[in-house]
Amino acid sequence: MAKCRCLIADDHPVVRRGVRDLLEDEQLCSEILEAETGEEALEALRREPWDLLILDIALPDKHGLDVLKEAKLLQRRLPVLMLSLYPEKEFAMRAIRAGASGYLTKQSAPSELLAAVSRVLQGGRYITAALAEQLAQAFETGTGEVLHARLSDREMQVLRLLGRGKSVSVIAEELCLSVKTISTYRARILEKLSCESTGELIRYAIEARLID
């Protein structure tokens, strides 16, 4: 078995177990630790070094991109593979820019996850065809032409939830934040996207294909 110490951060036990079984069956890792929250994962990184972090983008206490950024500060050379329910679109680009070595959706085939793990453990990046196309388009046009590129990671998360028709109070409960905080995010998003109402934000999110 390879001498790889892997940390899996995901709040779904079934997902953690599935990833663990894959890695153990293929003998890719010698030690695997599971974390349910972002803070648990960061605490594990503070205690000792790891060779790989497989990180969910939607954790109950912290946004995965925030955990990614803190993880890279704690262990700069740590390969981080993002695993998410969200389609690649905007979050994949943000993850790569923040230092992730790869981004996969949870709908990916097990063989693709194993290929991604092998790739990033060798020091490379795992880029899917969809993400490669995004990177090429960003290189050709520049992100400045896209209004939502101005949004912070949290603002993008709130926009996607608003785009699904969720209310400020529901979003606050889902993200474990106050209604006032979400209202502040909404106001910032309205300003940055030059919108005047939640209805316009929903239309923007749909037209920009930011929601599933």
N, C-alpha and C positions, 0 to 999 in steps of 0.2 A: 504493500500500500504506500502511496506517495506520502512524503512527510510534509503535508500541508495542513495547517491549522485554519479551519474555516468557521466564521461566525455568520449565522443566519438570523436576520432580524425581520420578523413578520408576525403580525398579530393573529394569524390564522394557523392553529395547530396542524390542520390537515396539510396546508401548504408547506410548513416547516418539515413535517414528517416526509412528505413526498420528495422534497429537495434532498433531505438527509439520506433517504433510501437510495436515490439516484447516485449520489456521490459515493456512498458506501459500496453499492453494487459494482460501480466502476473503479473502485479503489483509488479515487482521486484525492481523498483526504484521510489523514491519520487521526485527526481530532476535530470534532464538530460541537459547537456550542450554540444553543438556541436562545434568542431574546425576543420577548413579546412587544417591547416598546423601544422607542428611540433612545431613551435614557438608559435602559438596560444595556443596549448595544454600546453606547458611549462609555458606560462604566467598565464594561469588559475591555474596551480599547485602552482605557486609562490604566487598567491593572497590568496588562501584558501585551506583547506584540502578536499580531495575527498575519496570516498570509493571504487571506481573502475575506471580503465582506460581501455577502449577498443581501441586498437591502430592498425592502418594500418601500414604495414611495408614499403609501398612505398608512401611516402608523397612528395609533390613538392619541399619543401625546405630542408628537412633533411631526412636522412635514418631512418626508424622506430627503428632500433636497437640503433642508437645514441640517439633518443628521449627516448627510454626505459631506457638507462643508466642514462641519466640526470634526468628523472622522479624519479628513485629509489634513486638518491642523494637528491632530494628535499623532497620526502616522502618515506622513507625507507620501510615502511610496506604496501605501496599501492599495491593492487593486480592489475596486468596488464595482460590483455588477448589480445594476438596478433591475428589480423584478416588480412588475406593476400590472394592475388591471387596466390602467389607462393606456389607450393606443399611443403610438410613438409621438406623432404630431409635435406639439410644443414642448412637452416635458422631457422628451428624449434629448432634444437640443440643449435644453437647460442643464440636464444631468451631465452631458458630455462636457459642456463649458465649465461646470463646477468640479470636474475632475473624475467623473465616472469612467470606467474602462469599457462599459457596455450597458445596453438597455434592452431588456426583453419584456414582452407582455406575458402574462400568466397563461395565455392561450397558446404559447409557443410549444412546439413538440419537445419531449424530453431530450431527443437527440440534439436539438438546437441549444438547449441549456447546457448540456455536457460539452458541446463544441465551444460555447462561449466561455465556460469555466476553464477549459484547457487553454484556450487562446489567451485569456487575461493572466493566467498563472505563468505563462511564458513571457509576460511583459508586453503583450500586444493589446489592441483594442478590438472588441467585437462589434462590428457595425453591420446591421441588417440592410437589406436592399432599400427598404423604405426610408431608413435613417440616412443612408448614403445619398438618396435623392434629395432629402431635405438639406443636407450639408452642401450639396452641389448648388441648389437653388439659392441658399443663403450666400454662398461665395459669389454667385453671379449677380445677384440683385442687391445684396447688403441688407442687414436686418432693419436698417433705419426706415425702410419703406413700409414696414409692418407696424401699425400702431401698438398692438399688444406686446411687441418686443420691449416696450417701455415699462411694462408691469413687473413688479417684484414677483418672486415665486409664490408668496402667499396671496398676492392680488390675483395672480393667474388662477390659483386654486379657487378663490372666491368667485371669480368670473365664471368659471366652468360650472360651479354649483348654481349660481344665479341663472345661467343659461339653461339649466335643467328645470327651471321654474321653482326652485326652492326659495323660501322666504328667508329674510335676515335672521329671524329667530330660530328657524330650523337649522340654518347654516351654523349659527353660534353654538347650538347644542351639539351638532355633529363634529365641530372642530374644537369643542371644549373651550370656547372663547366667549366673552361677553357680547351682548347684542350691540352695545356701544362700539366695541372694537370692530365688529363686522360692518356696522354702519359707516365707520370711518374708512374702512377698506373700500366699501361701495362708493363713497364720495370721491376717493382718490381715483378709482377706476373710471368713474363718470368723467372726471376732469381729463385724465390721460387719454381716454378714447373719444373725447369730444362728444359725449352722449348726454342727454338731458333726463333720461328716465330709465328705470329697470327694463321696461319694454324694449328700449333701444339697445340696451346691453344684451338682452336675450337674442335679439335679431343679429347683433354683431357676432355673438358667439356662434350662432348657427351658420351665418354666412362665412365666417372664418374657419368653420369646421373644427371648432375647439371642443365640441361635445360629442359624445358617442351617438 
